[in-house]
Amino acid sequence: MTKTRDSAGFHPGTPNEARVVDYLLGGKDNFAADREAADRAIAVAPELPMMAHEGRRFLGRAVRFLVAEGVRQFIDIGCGLPTQSNAHEVAQAAAPDSRVVYVASDPVVVTHSRAILADEVRTSVIQADMRDPDRVLAHPDLLRLIDLKRPVAILLISALHAIPEDEAALDIVARLRRAITSGSWMVISHPISDSSPHVTERLATLFQDRQIVKGSRRRDNVRSLAEIEPYFDGLELAEPGIARLPAWRRDRGEPTVDPESFWVVAGVGRKP
């Protein structure tokens, strides 16, 4: 944590979403303000730590599936801190030649992540805003590892809920889909309001109080399943399609979680 403490703009008293998730996962890369914010969210939804772990399990299953499909390039957008069961560990364990670029907009997350990944030669972290996909994909540090003329997997794991404007979220996905070559994949997960509307509404309020972009329309809740289905337009979905995380290709021996109690869904789609 030393390098992060010394970083310009580092404010340990301000909660950071990436560190909050780290706390939910049982990690140590977090501070009192992050733990307090997480505890407020857990008071609303006690299942959050379980859901955070389940999200990591889904990430692992999706990355291993893509490696089996021949993918060796991954761009993880809105990645958070790469500290536990992250994309590059999973991909490179399955295929050591895999290359992974993490994309984060928060300079604190970028600085901390670079310190964590300092010894990695096939993994890098860039600072860029997913609201500008063209700039993300043109970043020289991304292009140093990723050849966009070859198939690539774009990971948007619980990232798009940070964009309160529906049109902007759709535009991000559409621009990324247009930019990647045929045979590339997109992995998208997103919380939905269909099952637990009161819980997700309260969590959305907590989140938007810190993250809402000036001038943006505040949503009353997170998106519904029907609102995120268009993110997969133009993609050929792998089985079982858009599913709740515990139901997406669960590995034998993983803890059993009732899919109907889970209010995050995901899909993995290939660009034809």
PLY file of the C-alpha trace (Angstrom):
ply
format ascii 1.0
element vertex 272
property float x
property float y
property float z
element edge 271
property int vertex1
property int vertex2
end_header
0.00 0.00 0.00
2.99 2.34 0.35
3.07 3.45 -3.27
-0.65 4.14 -3.20
-0.40 6.22 -0.03
2.16 8.44 -1.72
0.15 8.83 -4.93
-1.15 12.22 -5.93
-4.83 12.53 -5.21
-4.94 9.61 -2.80
-7.59 10.12 -0.12
-7.78 7.23 2.37
-10.85 8.82 3.97
-12.87 8.57 0.76
-14.40 5.17 -0.08
-13.19 3.63 -3.32
-15.38 1.08 -5.09
-12.48 -1.18 -6.06
-11.26 -1.34 -2.46
-14.83 -1.90 -1.21
-15.05 -4.95 -3.47
-11.66 -6.09 -2.18
-13.07 -5.92 1.35
-16.15 -7.90 0.31
-13.81 -10.55 -1.07
-11.90 -10.72 2.21
-8.86 -8.87 0.88
-6.49 -6.53 2.71
-6.11 -3.74 0.14
-8.71 -1.47 1.74
-9.05 1.23 4.40
-11.48 2.15 7.16
-13.60 4.32 4.87
-13.92 1.44 2.39
-14.92 -0.98 5.13
-17.48 1.47 6.51
-19.02 1.95 3.05
-19.11 -1.81 2.51
-20.73 -2.38 5.90
-23.46 0.15 5.04
-24.14 -1.75 1.82
-24.08 -5.10 3.65
-26.67 -3.74 6.08
-28.96 -3.29 3.05
-27.97 -6.56 1.33
-26.27 -9.12 3.62
-25.68 -11.35 0.59
-23.14 -8.94 -0.95
-19.97 -10.80 0.15
-21.36 -14.04 -1.25
-22.26 -12.25 -4.48
-18.78 -10.76 -4.75
-17.23 -14.21 -4.47
-19.73 -15.59 -6.97
-18.79 -12.81 -9.38
-15.15 -13.90 -9.17
-16.14 -17.50 -9.82
-18.08 -16.42 -12.89
-15.09 -14.41 -14.13
-12.93 -17.51 -13.78
-15.39 -19.75 -15.61
-15.86 -17.21 -18.42
-12.12 -16.69 -18.93
-11.41 -20.43 -18.92
-14.22 -20.94 -21.44
-12.73 -18.27 -23.71
-9.23 -19.74 -23.44
-10.70 -23.08 -24.50
-12.24 -21.25 -27.47
-8.78 -20.08 -28.49
-8.78 -16.54 -27.08
-5.40 -15.29 -25.88
-6.11 -11.56 -25.55
-8.28 -9.98 -22.85
-9.27 -6.39 -22.10
-10.85 -6.05 -18.65
-12.68 -2.69 -18.51
-13.71 -1.27 -15.15
-11.56 -3.94 -13.57
-11.15 -2.82 -9.96
-8.08 -4.03 -8.06
-6.50 -7.14 -9.64
-5.79 -8.85 -6.34
-7.83 -12.07 -6.10
-8.75 -14.65 -8.76
-8.40 -12.03 -11.46
-8.45 -12.31 -15.23
-4.71 -12.52 -15.89
-4.16 -15.20 -13.24
-6.96 -17.36 -14.63
-6.06 -16.84 -18.30
-2.32 -17.36 -17.86
-2.82 -20.45 -15.70
-4.79 -21.97 -18.58
-2.63 -20.54 -21.39
0.67 -18.90 -20.31
0.89 -16.85 -23.53
-2.36 -14.99 -22.71
-2.13 -11.20 -22.60
-4.36 -9.10 -20.37
-4.89 -5.35 -20.16
-6.83 -3.88 -17.27
-8.64 -0.56 -17.79
-9.57 1.74 -14.90
-10.44 5.42 -14.74
-9.51 5.95 -11.10
-5.83 7.02 -10.82
-5.59 5.48 -7.34
-6.70 2.09 -8.68
-4.30 2.39 -11.62
-1.32 3.28 -9.42
-2.06 0.53 -6.92
-2.69 -2.04 -9.65
0.57 -1.20 -11.39
2.41 -1.78 -8.13
0.72 -5.17 -7.72
1.47 -6.15 -11.32
4.96 -4.65 -11.56
6.61 -7.98 -12.37
4.05 -9.11 -14.95
5.28 -8.98 -18.57
2.06 -10.06 -20.31
-0.25 -7.91 -18.17
-0.64 -4.15 -17.93
-2.94 -1.51 -16.48
-4.01 1.65 -18.29
-5.89 4.69 -17.08
-8.81 5.43 -19.38
-12.54 6.11 -19.17
-14.88 3.49 -20.57
-17.12 6.35 -21.70
-14.57 6.86 -24.49
-14.06 3.37 -25.98
-12.11 4.71 -28.96
-9.50 6.23 -26.66
-9.39 3.04 -24.57
-8.63 0.89 -27.60
-6.10 3.39 -29.01
-4.06 3.61 -25.80
-0.41 2.84 -26.64
0.06 0.63 -23.57
-2.94 -1.42 -24.63
-1.68 -1.74 -28.20
1.72 -2.84 -26.90
0.11 -6.09 -25.71
-3.11 -6.40 -27.69
-3.39 -6.88 -31.48
-6.88 -5.68 -32.35
-6.66 -7.32 -35.76
-6.88 -10.65 -33.95
-9.74 -11.96 -31.78
-9.94 -10.40 -28.33
-12.26 -10.74 -25.35
-13.74 -7.58 -23.86
-14.70 -8.05 -20.20
-17.33 -5.72 -18.73
-17.84 -7.42 -15.39
-20.33 -5.41 -13.30
-18.99 -2.26 -14.97
-21.91 -0.76 -16.86
-24.03 -0.12 -13.78
-21.59 2.73 -13.10
-23.03 4.51 -16.15
-26.41 5.96 -15.09
-27.42 7.07 -18.60
-28.98 4.22 -20.57
-28.03 5.72 -23.93
-24.40 6.12 -22.88
-24.16 2.52 -21.66
-25.63 1.20 -24.91
-23.26 3.40 -26.90
-20.21 2.08 -25.01
-21.16 -1.52 -25.78
-22.00 -0.78 -29.42
-18.73 1.06 -30.06
-16.67 -1.70 -28.49
-18.55 -4.33 -30.49
-17.94 -2.45 -33.75
-14.24 -2.02 -32.98
-13.36 -5.66 -32.33
-12.72 -8.10 -35.14
-14.87 -11.05 -36.14
-14.36 -13.98 -33.78
-13.92 -11.71 -30.77
-16.02 -12.04 -27.63
-17.75 -9.80 -25.13
-18.44 -10.79 -21.52
-21.01 -8.64 -19.73
-22.45 -8.98 -16.24
-24.90 -6.56 -14.68
-27.11 -6.38 -11.57
-30.82 -6.40 -12.29
-33.79 -5.05 -10.38
-36.26 -7.80 -11.36
-35.85 -10.05 -8.31
-35.12 -7.66 -5.42
-36.29 -4.20 -6.49
-36.28 -2.66 -3.01
-32.77 -3.89 -2.19
-31.28 -2.85 -5.53
-33.01 0.53 -5.33
-31.38 1.27 -1.97
-27.99 0.08 -3.22
-28.31 2.19 -6.37
-28.98 5.23 -4.21
-25.89 4.54 -2.09
-23.75 4.06 -5.19
-25.07 7.02 -7.19
-24.65 9.39 -4.25
-20.88 8.99 -4.83
-20.63 8.21 -8.52
-23.37 10.07 -10.41
-21.95 12.17 -13.22
-22.84 15.86 -13.11
-25.81 16.53 -15.37
-26.76 12.85 -15.66
-30.24 11.55 -14.99
-30.42 9.65 -11.72
-32.03 6.25 -12.12
-34.61 5.10 -9.60
-33.06 1.63 -9.61
-30.50 -0.54 -11.36
-31.52 -1.74 -14.82
-33.96 -4.56 -15.43
-33.15 -7.67 -17.43
-35.11 -6.29 -20.39
-32.98 -3.14 -20.30
-29.66 -4.98 -20.51
-30.64 -7.59 -23.12
-29.85 -5.11 -25.95
-26.20 -5.08 -24.83
-25.91 -8.49 -26.49
-27.43 -7.47 -29.83
-25.25 -8.60 -32.71
-23.51 -11.27 -30.65
-23.88 -15.05 -30.78
-24.47 -16.03 -27.16
-22.74 -19.08 -25.74
-24.99 -21.46 -23.83
-26.87 -20.92 -21.56
-27.39 -17.39 -22.92
-28.07 -14.57 -20.49
-28.26 -16.26 -17.10
-27.97 -15.50 -13.43
-24.33 -15.88 -12.43
-24.63 -19.16 -10.48
-26.36 -20.75 -13.50
-23.69 -19.82 -16.06
-21.65 -22.99 -16.69
-21.08 -23.78 -13.02
-18.04 -25.95 -12.43
-18.51 -29.26 -10.65
-17.62 -28.93 -6.97
-18.33 -25.20 -6.66
-20.53 -24.06 -3.75
-24.22 -24.33 -4.50
-26.04 -21.01 -4.80
-29.72 -20.70 -5.67
-29.75 -18.82 -9.01
-33.19 -17.36 -8.30
-31.85 -15.59 -5.22
-29.11 -13.95 -7.26
-29.73 -10.52 -8.80
-26.77 -10.35 -11.19
-26.94 -11.82 -14.69
-24.29 -12.36 -17.32
-23.74 -13.45 -20.88
-20.79 -14.32 -23.10
-21.23 -13.52 -26.77
-19.13 -13.93 -29.92
-19.02 -11.39 -32.74
-19.72 -13.31 -35.96
0 1
1 2
2 3
3 4
4 5
5 6
6 7
7 8
8 9
9 10
10 11
11 12
12 13
13 14
14 15
15 16
16 17
17 18
18 19
19 20
20 21
21 22
22 23
23 24
24 25
25 26
26 27
27 28
28 29
29 30
30 31
31 32
32 33
33 34
34 35
35 36
36 37
37 38
38 39
39 40
40 41
41 42
42 43
43 44
44 45
45 46
46 47
47 48
48 49
49 50
50 51
51 52
52 53
53 54
54 55
55 56
56 57
57 58
58 59
59 60
60 61
61 62
62 63
63 64
64 65
65 66
66 67
67 68
68 69
69 70
70 71
71 72
72 73
73 74
74 75
75 76
76 77
77 78
78 79
79 80
80 81
81 82
82 83
83 84
84 85
85 86
86 87
87 88
88 89
89 90
90 91
91 92
92 93
93 94
94 95
95 96
96 97
97 98
98 99
99 100
100 101
101 102
102 103
103 104
104 105
105 106
106 107
107 108
108 109
109 110
110 111
111 112
112 113
113 114
114 115
115 116
116 117
117 118
118 119
119 120
120 121
121 122
122 123
123 124
124 125
125 126
126 127
127 128
128 129
129 130
130 131
131 132
132 133
133 134
134 135
135 136
136 137
137 138
138 139
139 140
140 141
141 142
142 143
143 144
144 145
145 146
146 147
147 148
148 149
149 150
150 151
151 152
152 153
153 154
154 155
155 156
156 157
157 158
158 159
159 160
160 161
161 162
162 163
163 164
164 165
165 166
166 167
167 168
168 169
169 170
170 171
171 172
172 173
173 174
174 175
175 176
176 177
177 178
178 179
179 180
180 181
181 182
182 183
183 184
184 185
185 186
186 187
187 188
188 189
189 190
190 191
191 192
192 193
193 194
194 195
195 196
196 197
197 198
198 199
199 200
200 201
201 202
202 203
203 204
204 205
205 206
206 207
207 208
208 209
209 210
210 211
211 212
212 213
213 214
214 215
215 216
216 217
217 218
218 219
219 220
220 221
221 222
222 223
223 224
224 225
225 226
226 227
227 228
228 229
229 230
230 231
231 232
232 233
233 234
234 235
235 236
236 237
237 238
238 239
239 240
240 241
241 242
242 243
243 244
244 245
245 246
246 247
247 248
248 249
249 250
250 251
251 252
252 253
253 254
254 255
255 256
256 257
257 258
258 259
259 260
260 261
261 262
262 263
263 264
264 265
265 266
266 267
267 268
268 269
269 270
270 271
